[in-house]
Amino acid sequence: MAVTWTIKSLKYNNDSNKGVTQASWECSDTETVSGTDHVGSVVGAENFTPDPSDSGYVPYDSLTNAKVLSWVKTKLGSDEVNRVQTKVAAQITKSKAPPILNTTNTGLPW
């Protein structure tokens, strides 16, 4: 299992700087057991206030998935990143667990 973080979409200012104002992301993982895929996924969005005059500003055309993910994870913080990844793993674990079957019945033989 390898958790994958992906930027799904960006919202940006409608000006020449195209500063990113929101990044929608997904954290997911898949585990295949006996030919069955068990998937976990969490989605979210983080808002940003772009400042083209900032020395660390990255032009829109120079952005990469990795760069924007670093912004997202920084904004979330390590505790929240771990919580999201734990939630993905829990979804997979739940998917792999067989359903609990009712093993008793009630009734009268007459």
C-alpha positions as CSV (number, residue, x, y, z in Angstrom):
1,M,0.0,0.0,0.0
2,A,1.2,3.4,-0.9
3,V,-0.8,6.5,-0.1
4,T,-1.0,8.9,-3.1
5,W,-1.7,12.6,-2.7
6,T,-3.0,14.3,-5.9
7,I,-4.1,17.8,-6.7
8,K,-7.4,17.4,-8.5
9,S,-8.0,21.1,-9.5
10,L,-6.9,24.6,-8.9
11,K,-8.9,27.9,-8.7
12,Y,-6.9,31.0,-9.6
13,N,-7.3,34.7,-10.0
14,N,-8.5,35.9,-13.4
15,D,-5.6,38.2,-13.9
16,S,-2.1,38.0,-15.5
17,N,-0.6,36.5,-12.4
18,K,-3.1,33.6,-12.1
19,G,-2.4,33.4,-8.4
20,V,-3.8,30.1,-6.9
21,T,-6.7,30.8,-4.5
22,Q,-7.7,27.2,-3.9
23,A,-6.3,23.7,-4.4
24,S,-8.6,20.7,-4.3
25,W,-6.8,17.5,-3.3
26,E,-7.3,13.8,-2.9
27,C,-5.5,11.3,-0.7
28,S,-6.1,7.7,-1.7
29,D,-4.8,4.2,-1.6
30,T,-5.7,0.8,-3.0
31,E,-4.9,-2.6,-1.8
32,T,-5.7,-5.6,-3.9
33,V,-6.6,-8.9,-2.1
34,S,-7.5,-12.0,-4.1
35,G,-8.3,-9.9,-7.1
36,T,-10.5,-7.5,-5.3
37,D,-9.5,-3.8,-5.0
38,H,-10.1,-2.2,-1.6
39,V,-10.0,1.6,-1.9
40,G,-9.8,4.4,0.6
41,S,-10.1,8.0,-0.3
42,V,-10.3,11.4,1.4
43,V,-10.8,14.7,-0.5
44,G,-10.5,18.3,0.5
45,A,-9.7,21.8,-0.5
46,E,-7.4,24.4,0.9
47,N,-7.6,28.2,0.3
48,F,-4.7,30.5,-0.4
49,T,-4.0,34.2,-0.7
50,P,-1.5,34.6,-3.5
51,D,1.0,37.5,-3.3
52,P,2.9,38.0,-6.6
53,S,5.3,40.4,-4.7
54,D,6.4,37.7,-2.3
55,S,9.9,36.3,-3.0
56,G,8.6,32.7,-2.8
57,Y,5.8,33.3,-5.3
58,V,5.7,30.7,-8.1
59,P,4.1,31.7,-11.4
60,Y,1.1,29.6,-12.4
61,D,2.9,28.2,-15.5
62,S,5.7,27.0,-13.3
63,L,3.6,25.1,-10.8
64,T,3.9,21.4,-10.3
65,N,1.7,18.8,-8.5
66,A,4.5,18.4,-6.0
67,K,4.8,22.1,-5.3
68,V,1.1,22.6,-4.8
69,L,0.9,19.5,-2.6
70,S,3.7,20.9,-0.4
71,W,1.5,24.0,0.1
72,V,-1.5,21.8,0.9
73,K,0.4,19.6,3.4
74,T,2.0,22.7,5.0
75,K,-1.4,24.3,5.4
76,L,-2.9,21.1,6.8
77,G,0.0,20.4,9.2
78,S,1.6,17.1,10.0
79,D,-1.1,16.0,12.5
80,E,-3.9,16.5,9.9
81,V,-1.9,14.8,7.1
82,N,-1.5,11.8,9.4
83,R,-5.2,11.8,10.3
84,V,-6.2,11.9,6.6
85,Q,-3.8,9.0,5.8
86,T,-5.1,7.0,8.8
87,K,-8.7,7.6,7.6
88,V,-7.7,6.2,4.2
89,A,-6.2,3.1,5.8
90,A,-9.2,2.6,8.0
91,Q,-11.5,2.7,4.9
92,I,-9.4,0.0,3.3
93,T,-9.4,-2.1,6.5
94,K,-13.2,-1.8,6.7
95,S,-13.6,-2.8,3.0
96,K,-11.5,-5.9,3.6
97,A,-13.5,-7.1,6.6
98,P,-16.2,-9.6,5.8
99,P,-19.7,-8.6,6.7
100,I,-20.9,-9.9,10.1
101,L,-23.6,-12.5,9.4
102,N,-26.4,-13.2,11.7
103,T,-25.6,-16.7,13.0
104,T,-28.6,-17.1,15.2
105,N,-32.3,-17.2,14.6
106,T,-35.4,-16.9,16.7
107,G,-38.7,-18.8,16.5
108,L,-40.7,-21.6,17.8
109,P,-40.7,-25.1,16.3
110,W,-44.6,-25.4,16.6
